Amino acid sequence: MPPNAAELLTFYYHKLHKHGMNLVLCHVSQAVQQELDSLVPALRPPIVNNLLDAELFCQQEHSTRRTA
């Protein structure tokens, strides 16, 4: 992963989250997973295994926001 990529991903993750949108990563390599895992959990975007899991994650997030 390029040097500032993790920083850029976290920036956009929080920017989108403020507007009620999700950024979910899937199909990441082991090296990328390890690099993102080194970030503070609250700062990093969620990582799931596949697009179906990403869709389910987004649906759960949407439901959580509606009930909050």
PDB file of N, CA, C and O in Angstrom:
ATOM      1  N   MET A   1       0.860  -1.165   0.000  1.00  0.00           N
ATOM      2  CA  MET A   1       0.000   0.000   0.000  1.00  0.00           C
ATOM      3  C   MET A   1       0.909   1.232   0.000  1.00  0.00           C
ATOM      4  O   MET A   1       1.888   1.278   0.744  1.00  0.00           O
ATOM      5  N   PRO A   2       0.594   2.218  -0.820  1.00  0.00           N
ATOM      6  CA  PRO A   2       1.393   3.451  -0.827  1.00  0.00           C
ATOM      7  C   PRO A   2       1.435   4.079   0.570  1.00  0.00           C
ATOM      8  O   PRO A   2       0.525   3.868   1.372  1.00  0.00           O
ATOM      9  N   PRO A   3       2.477   4.842   0.858  1.00  0.00           N
ATOM     10  CA  PRO A   3       2.698   5.360   2.213  1.00  0.00           C
ATOM     11  C   PRO A   3       1.508   6.063   2.868  1.00  0.00           C
ATOM     12  O   PRO A   3       1.246   5.837   4.049  1.00  0.00           O
ATOM     13  N   ASN A   4       0.797   6.894   2.148  1.00  0.00           N
ATOM     14  CA  ASN A   4      -0.285   7.663   2.769  1.00  0.00           C
ATOM     15  C   ASN A   4      -1.673   7.084   2.515  1.00  0.00           C
ATOM     16  O   ASN A   4      -2.675   7.724   2.835  1.00  0.00           O
ATOM     17  N   ALA A   5      -1.746   5.899   1.952  1.00  0.00           N
ATOM     18  CA  ALA A   5      -3.045   5.321   1.597  1.00  0.00           C
ATOM     19  C   ALA A   5      -3.916   5.059   2.820  1.00  0.00           C
ATOM     20  O   ALA A   5      -5.111   5.355   2.796  1.00  0.00           O
ATOM     21  N   ALA A   6      -3.344   4.513   3.884  1.00  0.00           N
ATOM     22  CA  ALA A   6      -4.130   4.240   5.092  1.00  0.00           C
ATOM     23  C   ALA A   6      -4.677   5.541   5.670  1.00  0.00           C
ATOM     24  O   ALA A   6      -5.825   5.599   6.112  1.00  0.00           O
ATOM     25  N   GLU A   7      -3.852   6.576   5.663  1.00  0.00           N
ATOM     26  CA  GLU A   7      -4.286   7.883   6.143  1.00  0.00           C
ATOM     27  C   GLU A   7      -5.442   8.422   5.301  1.00  0.00           C
ATOM     28  O   GLU A   7      -6.420   8.946   5.834  1.00  0.00           O
ATOM     29  N   LEU A   8      -5.319   8.289   4.003  1.00  0.00           N
ATOM     30  CA  LEU A   8      -6.356   8.759   3.087  1.00  0.00           C
ATOM     31  C   LEU A   8      -7.660   7.981   3.280  1.00  0.00           C
ATOM     32  O   LEU A   8      -8.741   8.570   3.285  1.00  0.00           O
ATOM     33  N   LEU A   9      -7.557   6.671   3.438  1.00  0.00           N
ATOM     34  CA  LEU A   9      -8.753   5.856   3.674  1.00  0.00           C
ATOM     35  C   LEU A   9      -9.456   6.262   4.964  1.00  0.00           C
ATOM     36  O   LEU A   9     -10.682   6.373   4.992  1.00  0.00           O
ATOM     37  N   THR A  10      -8.695   6.484   6.026  1.00  0.00           N
ATOM     38  CA  THR A  10      -9.328   6.873   7.289  1.00  0.00           C
ATOM     39  C   THR A  10      -9.958   8.256   7.179  1.00  0.00           C
ATOM     40  O   THR A  10     -11.023   8.497   7.748  1.00  0.00           O
ATOM     41  N   PHE A  11      -9.312   9.169   6.453  1.00  0.00           N
ATOM     42  CA  PHE A  11      -9.878  10.499   6.254  1.00  0.00           C
ATOM     43  C   PHE A  11     -11.247  10.407   5.581  1.00  0.00           C
ATOM     44  O   PHE A  11     -12.222  10.993   6.051  1.00  0.00           O
ATOM     45  N   TYR A  12     -11.307   9.664   4.475  1.00  0.00           N
ATOM     46  CA  TYR A  12     -12.575   9.549   3.754  1.00  0.00           C
ATOM     47  C   TYR A  12     -13.601   8.717   4.513  1.00  0.00           C
ATOM     48  O   TYR A  12     -14.801   8.973   4.407  1.00  0.00           O
ATOM     49  N   TYR A  13     -13.153   7.735   5.269  1.00  0.00           N
ATOM     50  CA  TYR A  13     -14.074   6.952   6.104  1.00  0.00           C
ATOM     51  C   TYR A  13     -14.823   7.883   7.057  1.00  0.00           C
ATOM     52  O   TYR A  13     -16.047   7.800   7.167  1.00  0.00           O
ATOM     53  N   HIS A  14     -14.105   8.760   7.741  1.00  0.00           N
ATOM     54  CA  HIS A  14     -14.749   9.670   8.695  1.00  0.00           C
ATOM     55  C   HIS A  14     -15.550  10.762   7.999  1.00  0.00           C
ATOM     56  O   HIS A  14     -16.613  11.155   8.480  1.00  0.00           O
ATOM     57  N   LYS A  15     -15.057  11.245   6.889  1.00  0.00           N
ATOM     58  CA  LYS A  15     -15.786  12.275   6.138  1.00  0.00           C
ATOM     59  C   LYS A  15     -17.136  11.728   5.660  1.00  0.00           C
ATOM     60  O   LYS A  15     -18.164  12.390   5.805  1.00  0.00           O
ATOM     61  N   LEU A  16     -17.128  10.522   5.092  1.00  0.00           N
ATOM     62  CA  LEU A  16     -18.375   9.909   4.629  1.00  0.00           C
ATOM     63  C   LEU A  16     -19.302   9.582   5.793  1.00  0.00           C
ATOM     64  O   LEU A  16     -20.517   9.764   5.702  1.00  0.00           O
ATOM     65  N   HIS A  17     -18.720   9.100   6.886  1.00  0.00           N
ATOM     66  CA  HIS A  17     -19.522   8.730   8.061  1.00  0.00           C
ATOM     67  C   HIS A  17     -20.287   9.942   8.605  1.00  0.00           C
ATOM     68  O   HIS A  17     -21.436   9.814   9.028  1.00  0.00           O
ATOM     69  N   LYS A  18     -19.654  11.103   8.593  1.00  0.00           N
ATOM     70  CA  LYS A  18     -20.320  12.328   9.057  1.00  0.00           C
ATOM     71  C   LYS A  18     -21.552  12.657   8.220  1.00  0.00           C
ATOM     72  O   LYS A  18     -22.482  13.300   8.706  1.00  0.00           O
ATOM     73  N   HIS A  19     -21.560  12.218   6.968  1.00  0.00           N
ATOM     74  CA  HIS A  19     -22.680  12.477   6.064  1.00  0.00           C
ATOM     75  C   HIS A  19     -23.632  11.289   5.963  1.00  0.00           C
ATOM     76  O   HIS A  19     -24.484  11.244   5.076  1.00  0.00           O
ATOM     77  N   GLY A  20     -23.482  10.322   6.879  1.00  0.00           N
ATOM     78  CA  GLY A  20     -24.382   9.174   6.902  1.00  0.00           C
ATOM     79  C   GLY A  20     -24.099   8.130   5.838  1.00  0.00           C
ATOM     80  O   GLY A  20     -24.970   7.326   5.506  1.00  0.00           O
ATOM     81  N   MET A  21     -22.882   8.138   5.300  1.00  0.00           N
ATOM     82  CA  MET A  21     -22.507   7.156   4.274  1.00  0.00           C
ATOM     83  C   MET A  21     -21.420   6.235   4.818  1.00  0.00           C
ATOM     84  O   MET A  21     -20.712   6.573   5.766  1.00  0.00           O
ATOM     85  N   ASN A  22     -21.308   5.072   4.200  1.00  0.00           N
ATOM     86  CA  ASN A  22     -20.334   4.085   4.651  1.00  0.00           C
ATOM     87  C   ASN A  22     -19.191   3.927   3.666  1.00  0.00           C
ATOM     88  O   ASN A  22     -19.352   4.101   2.458  1.00  0.00           O
ATOM     89  N   LEU A  23     -18.041   3.594   4.211  1.00  0.00           N
ATOM     90  CA  LEU A  23     -16.900   3.133   3.430  1.00  0.00           C
ATOM     91  C   LEU A  23     -16.501   1.808   4.050  1.00  0.00           C
ATOM     92  O   LEU A  23     -16.035   1.764   5.188  1.00  0.00           O
ATOM     93  N   VAL A  24     -16.680   0.739   3.310  1.00  0.00           N
ATOM     94  CA  VAL A  24     -16.364  -0.601   3.789  1.00  0.00           C
ATOM     95  C   VAL A  24     -15.389  -1.218   2.795  1.00  0.00           C
ATOM     96  O   VAL A  24     -15.625  -1.199   1.587  1.00  0.00           O
ATOM     97  N   LEU A  25     -14.308  -1.756   3.305  1.00  0.00           N
ATOM     98  CA  LEU A  25     -13.309  -2.383   2.444  1.00  0.00           C
ATOM     99  C   LEU A  25     -13.537  -3.882   2.392  1.00  0.00           C
ATOM    100  O   LEU A  25     -13.928  -4.496   3.384  1.00  0.00           O
ATOM    101  N   CYS A  26     -13.291  -4.466   1.230  1.00  0.00           N
ATOM    102  CA  CYS A  26     -13.375  -5.920   1.104  1.00  0.00           C
ATOM    103  C   CYS A  26     -12.323  -6.389   0.112  1.00  0.00           C
ATOM    104  O   CYS A  26     -11.788  -5.604  -0.670  1.00  0.00           O
ATOM    105  N   HIS A  27     -12.041  -7.672   0.161  1.00  0.00           N
ATOM    106  CA  HIS A  27     -11.045  -8.291  -0.719  1.00  0.00           C
ATOM    107  C   HIS A  27      -9.677  -7.623  -0.594  1.00  0.00           C
ATOM    108  O   HIS A  27      -9.000  -7.414  -1.601  1.00  0.00           O
ATOM    109  N   VAL A  28      -9.263  -7.286   0.633  1.00  0.00           N
ATOM    110  CA  VAL A  28      -7.949  -6.674   0.819  1.00  0.00           C
ATOM    111  C   VAL A  28      -6.899  -7.767   1.019  1.00  0.00           C
ATOM    112  O   VAL A  28      -7.205  -8.848   1.523  1.00  0.00           O
ATOM    113  N   SER A  29      -5.692  -7.484   0.628  1.00  0.00           N
ATOM    114  CA  SER A  29      -4.606  -8.452   0.796  1.00  0.00           C
ATOM    115  C   SER A  29      -4.228  -8.545   2.274  1.00  0.00           C
ATOM    116  O   SER A  29      -4.596  -7.690   3.080  1.00  0.00           O
ATOM    117  N   GLN A  30      -3.493  -9.587   2.607  1.00  0.00           N
ATOM    118  CA  GLN A  30      -3.056  -9.786   3.990  1.00  0.00           C
ATOM    119  C   GLN A  30      -2.180  -8.622   4.451  1.00  0.00           C
ATOM    120  O   GLN A  30      -2.290  -8.179   5.594  1.00  0.00           O
ATOM    121  N   ALA A  31      -1.316  -8.126   3.573  1.00  0.00           N
ATOM    122  CA  ALA A  31      -0.434  -7.012   3.928  1.00  0.00           C
ATOM    123  C   ALA A  31      -1.237  -5.748   4.231  1.00  0.00           C
ATOM    124  O   ALA A  31      -0.946  -5.041   5.196  1.00  0.00           O
ATOM    125  N   VAL A  32      -2.234  -5.469   3.415  1.00  0.00           N
ATOM    126  CA  VAL A  32      -3.086  -4.296   3.638  1.00  0.00           C
ATOM    127  C   VAL A  32      -3.884  -4.477   4.924  1.00  0.00           C
ATOM    128  O   VAL A  32      -4.014  -3.538   5.710  1.00  0.00           O
ATOM    129  N   GLN A  33      -4.413  -5.661   5.142  1.00  0.00           N
ATOM    130  CA  GLN A  33      -5.170  -5.958   6.366  1.00  0.00           C
ATOM    131  C   GLN A  33      -4.297  -5.686   7.592  1.00  0.00           C
ATOM    132  O   GLN A  33      -4.750  -5.052   8.545  1.00  0.00           O
ATOM    133  N   GLN A  34      -3.062  -6.157   7.575  1.00  0.00           N
ATOM    134  CA  GLN A  34      -2.163  -5.958   8.711  1.00  0.00           C
ATOM    135  C   GLN A  34      -1.846  -4.483   8.917  1.00  0.00           C
ATOM    136  O   GLN A  34      -1.784  -4.012  10.053  1.00  0.00           O
ATOM    137  N   GLU A  35      -1.647  -3.761   7.834  1.00  0.00           N
ATOM    138  CA  GLU A  35      -1.356  -2.333   7.958  1.00  0.00           C
ATOM    139  C   GLU A  35      -2.544  -1.585   8.558  1.00  0.00           C
ATOM    140  O   GLU A  35      -2.364  -0.730   9.425  1.00  0.00           O
ATOM    141  N   LEU A  36      -3.744  -1.898   8.105  1.00  0.00           N
ATOM    142  CA  LEU A  36      -4.932  -1.236   8.647  1.00  0.00           C
ATOM    143  C   LEU A  36      -5.215  -1.688  10.075  1.00  0.00           C
ATOM    144  O   LEU A  36      -5.710  -0.903  10.882  1.00  0.00           O
ATOM    145  N   ASP A  37      -4.908  -2.938  10.395  1.00  0.00           N
ATOM    146  CA  ASP A  37      -5.108  -3.430  11.760  1.00  0.00           C
ATOM    147  C   ASP A  37      -4.203  -2.719  12.758  1.00  0.00           C
ATOM    148  O   ASP A  37      -4.490  -2.709  13.955  1.00  0.00           O
ATOM    149  N   SER A  38      -3.113  -2.125  12.278  1.00  0.00           N
ATOM    150  CA  SER A  38      -2.207  -1.412  13.175  1.00  0.00           C
ATOM    151  C   SER A  38      -2.766  -0.050  13.591  1.00  0.00           C
ATOM    152  O   SER A  38      -2.244   0.582  14.510  1.00  0.00           O
ATOM    153  N   LEU A  39      -3.821   0.399  12.920  1.00  0.00           N
ATOM    154  CA  LEU A  39      -4.460   1.671  13.277  1.00  0.00           C
ATOM    155  C   LEU A  39      -5.379   1.481  14.477  1.00  0.00           C
ATOM    156  O   LEU A  39      -5.826   0.370  14.761  1.00  0.00           O
ATOM    157  N   VAL A  40      -5.652   2.558  15.166  1.00  0.00           N
ATOM    158  CA  VAL A  40      -6.608   2.529  16.276  1.00  0.00           C
ATOM    159  C   VAL A  40      -7.961   2.090  15.720  1.00  0.00           C
ATOM    160  O   VAL A  40      -8.407   2.636  14.711  1.00  0.00           O
ATOM    161  N   PRO A  41      -8.632   1.108  16.357  1.00  0.00           N
ATOM    162  CA  PRO A  41      -9.893   0.579  15.805  1.00  0.00           C
ATOM    163  C   PRO A  41     -10.935   1.646  15.453  1.00  0.00           C
ATOM    164  O   PRO A  41     -11.637   1.510  14.451  1.00  0.00           O
ATOM    165  N   ALA A  42     -11.043   2.686  16.249  1.00  0.00           N
ATOM    166  CA  ALA A  42     -12.054   3.717  15.972  1.00  0.00           C
ATOM    167  C   ALA A  42     -11.716   4.531  14.724  1.00  0.00           C
ATOM    168  O   ALA A  42     -12.591   5.184  14.155  1.00  0.00           O
ATOM    169  N   LEU A  43     -10.468   4.498  14.301  1.00  0.00           N
ATOM    170  CA  LEU A  43     -10.049   5.302  13.153  1.00  0.00           C
ATOM    171  C   LEU A  43     -10.144   4.580  11.824  1.00  0.00           C
ATOM    172  O   LEU A  43     -10.271   5.222  10.781  1.00  0.00           O
ATOM    173  N   ARG A  44     -10.085   3.266  11.842  1.00  0.00           N
ATOM    174  CA  ARG A  44      -9.986   2.527  10.579  1.00  0.00           C
ATOM    175  C   ARG A  44     -11.354   2.152  10.019  1.00  0.00           C
ATOM    176  O   ARG A  44     -12.297   1.898  10.769  1.00  0.00           O
ATOM    177  N   PRO A  45     -11.448   2.122   8.707  1.00  0.00           N
ATOM    178  CA  PRO A  45     -12.704   1.680   8.088  1.00  0.00           C
ATOM    179  C   PRO A  45     -12.898   0.185   8.316  1.00  0.00           C
ATOM    180  O   PRO A  45     -11.924  -0.556   8.449  1.00  0.00           O
ATOM    181  N   PRO A  46     -14.143  -0.257   8.362  1.00  0.00           N
ATOM    182  CA  PRO A  46     -14.397  -1.684   8.537  1.00  0.00           C
ATOM    183  C   PRO A  46     -13.897  -2.486   7.333  1.00  0.00           C
ATOM    184  O   PRO A  46     -13.920  -2.014   6.196  1.00  0.00           O
ATOM    185  N   ILE A  47     -13.447  -3.702   7.613  1.00  0.00           N
ATOM    186  CA  ILE A  47     -12.964  -4.601   6.567  1.00  0.00           C
ATOM    187  C   ILE A  47     -13.777  -5.885   6.645  1.00  0.00           C
ATOM    188  O   ILE A  47     -13.879  -6.503   7.705  1.00  0.00           O
ATOM    189  N   VAL A  48     -14.346  -6.277   5.531  1.00  0.00           N
ATOM    190  CA  VAL A  48     -15.132  -7.517   5.460  1.00  0.00           C
ATOM    191  C   VAL A  48     -14.559  -8.399   4.352  1.00  0.00           C
ATOM    192  O   VAL A  48     -13.725  -7.956   3.563  1.00  0.00           O
ATOM    193  N   ASN A  49     -15.014  -9.644   4.302  1.00  0.00           N
ATOM    194  CA  ASN A  49     -14.446 -10.606   3.360  1.00  0.00           C
ATOM    195  C   ASN A  49     -14.885 -10.413   1.913  1.00  0.00           C
ATOM    196  O   ASN A  49     -14.101 -10.639   0.991  1.00  0.00           O
ATOM    197  N   ASN A  50     -16.142  -9.994   1.708  1.00  0.00           N
ATOM    198  CA  ASN A  50     -16.655  -9.943   0.336  1.00  0.00           C
ATOM    199  C   ASN A  50     -17.738  -8.873   0.211  1.00  0.00           C
ATOM    200  O   ASN A  50     -18.113  -8.237   1.196  1.00  0.00           O
ATOM    201  N   LEU A  51     -18.231  -8.685  -1.001  1.00  0.00           N
ATOM    202  CA  LEU A  51     -19.235  -7.644  -1.250  1.00  0.00           C
ATOM    203  C   LEU A  51     -20.555  -7.918  -0.545  1.00  0.00           C
ATOM    204  O   LEU A  51     -21.229  -6.982  -0.115  1.00  0.00           O
ATOM    205  N   LEU A  52     -20.930  -9.177  -0.420  1.00  0.00           N
ATOM    206  CA  LEU A  52     -22.161  -9.514   0.294  1.00  0.00           C
ATOM    207  C   LEU A  52     -22.056  -9.093   1.754  1.00  0.00           C
ATOM    208  O   LEU A  52     -22.999  -8.526   2.307  1.00  0.00           O
ATOM    209  N   ASP A  53     -20.920  -9.366   2.380  1.00  0.00           N
ATOM    210  CA  ASP A  53     -20.715  -8.940   3.760  1.00  0.00           C
ATOM    211  C   ASP A  53     -20.712  -7.416   3.873  1.00  0.00           C
ATOM    212  O   ASP A  53     -21.189  -6.865   4.865  1.00  0.00           O
ATOM    213  N   ALA A  54     -20.178  -6.740   2.866  1.00  0.00           N
ATOM    214  CA  ALA A  54     -20.187  -5.276   2.866  1.00  0.00           C
ATOM    215  C   ALA A  54     -21.620  -4.751   2.810  1.00  0.00           C
ATOM    216  O   ALA A  54     -21.970  -3.802   3.512  1.00  0.00           O
ATOM    217  N   GLU A  55     -22.434  -5.371   1.979  1.00  0.00           N
ATOM    218  CA  GLU A  55     -23.843  -4.976   1.875  1.00  0.00           C
ATOM    219  C   GLU A  55     -24.562  -5.197   3.201  1.00  0.00           C
ATOM    220  O   GLU A  55     -25.321  -4.336   3.647  1.00  0.00           O
ATOM    221  N   LEU A  56     -24.330  -6.336   3.827  1.00  0.00           N
ATOM    222  CA  LEU A  56     -24.955  -6.622   5.121  1.00  0.00           C
ATOM    223  C   LEU A  56     -24.494  -5.629   6.181  1.00  0.00           C
ATOM    224  O   LEU A  56     -25.297  -5.173   6.996  1.00  0.00           O
ATOM    225  N   PHE A  57     -23.225  -5.299   6.175  1.00  0.00           N
ATOM    226  CA  PHE A  57     -22.693  -4.323   7.117  1.00  0.00           C
ATOM    227  C   PHE A  57     -23.396  -2.979   6.944  1.00  0.00           C
ATOM    228  O   PHE A  57     -23.813  -2.358   7.921  1.00  0.00           O
ATOM    229  N   CYS A  58     -23.523  -2.541   5.704  1.00  0.00           N
ATOM    230  CA  CYS A  58     -24.167  -1.253   5.426  1.00  0.00           C
ATOM    231  C   CYS A  58     -25.635  -1.259   5.840  1.00  0.00           C
ATOM    232  O   CYS A  58     -26.134  -0.260   6.357  1.00  0.00           O
ATOM    233  N   GLN A  59     -26.323  -2.362   5.620  1.00  0.00           N
ATOM    234  CA  GLN A  59     -27.721  -2.462   6.043  1.00  0.00           C
ATOM    235  C   GLN A  59     -27.833  -2.379   7.560  1.00  0.00           C
ATOM    236  O   GLN A  59     -28.730  -1.716   8.080  1.00  0.00           O
ATOM    237  N   GLN A  60     -26.934  -3.044   8.268  1.00  0.00           N
ATOM    238  CA  GLN A  60     -26.950  -2.995   9.731  1.00  0.00           C
ATOM    239  C   GLN A  60     -26.658  -1.589  10.231  1.00  0.00           C
ATOM    240  O   GLN A  60     -27.304  -1.112  11.164  1.00  0.00           O
ATOM    241  N   GLU A  61     -25.689  -0.924   9.616  1.00  0.00           N
ATOM    242  CA  GLU A  61     -25.363   0.447   9.993  1.00  0.00           C
ATOM    243  C   GLU A  61     -26.558   1.369   9.768  1.00  0.00           C
ATOM    244  O   GLU A  61     -26.859   2.221  10.604  1.00  0.00           O
ATOM    245  N   HIS A  62     -27.229   1.195   8.647  1.00  0.00           N
ATOM    246  CA  HIS A  62     -28.392   2.014   8.327  1.00  0.00           C
ATOM    247  C   HIS A  62     -29.497   1.795   9.360  1.00  0.00           C
ATOM    248  O   HIS A  62     -30.121   2.753   9.817  1.00  0.00           O
ATOM    249  N   SER A  63     -29.736   0.550   9.723  1.00  0.00           N
ATOM    250  CA  SER A  63     -30.758   0.232  10.730  1.00  0.00           C
ATOM    251  C   SER A  63     -30.395   0.827  12.080  1.00  0.00           C
ATOM    252  O   SER A  63     -31.259   1.340  12.791  1.00  0.00           O
ATOM    253  N   THR A  64     -29.122   0.760  12.430  1.00  0.00           N
ATOM    254  CA  THR A  64     -28.660   1.298  13.710  1.00  0.00           C
ATOM    255  C   THR A  64     -28.849   2.808  13.756  1.00  0.00           C
ATOM    256  O   THR A  64     -29.281   3.346  14.776  1.00  0.00           O
ATOM    257  N   ARG A  65     -28.534   3.492  12.673  1.00  0.00           N
ATOM    258  CA  ARG A  65     -28.686   4.953  12.634  1.00  0.00           C
ATOM    259  C   ARG A  65     -30.150   5.367  12.725  1.00  0.00           C
ATOM    260  O   ARG A  65     -30.470   6.390  13.330  1.00  0.00           O
ATOM    261  N   ARG A  66     -31.037   4.579  12.130  1.00  0.00           N
ATOM    262  CA  ARG A  66     -32.463   4.930  12.128  1.00  0.00           C
ATOM    263  C   ARG A  66     -33.065   4.784  13.518  1.00  0.00           C
ATOM    264  O   ARG A  66     -33.969   5.536  13.882  1.00  0.00           O
ATOM    265  N   THR A  67     -32.570   3.819  14.303  1.00  0.00           N
ATOM    266  CA  THR A  67     -33.128   3.598  15.636  1.00  0.00           C
ATOM    267  C   THR A  67     -32.455   4.466  16.686  1.00  0.00           C
ATOM    268  O   THR A  67     -32.968   4.589  17.799  1.00  0.00           O
ATOM    269  N   ALA A  68     -31.320   5.069  16.360  1.00  0.00           N
ATOM    270  CA  ALA A  68     -30.583   5.886  17.341  1.00  0.00           C
ATOM    271  C   ALA A  68     -31.156   7.279  17.449  1.00  0.00           C
ATOM    272  O   ALA A  68     -30.657   8.094  18.225  1.00  0.00           O
TER     273      ALA A  68
END
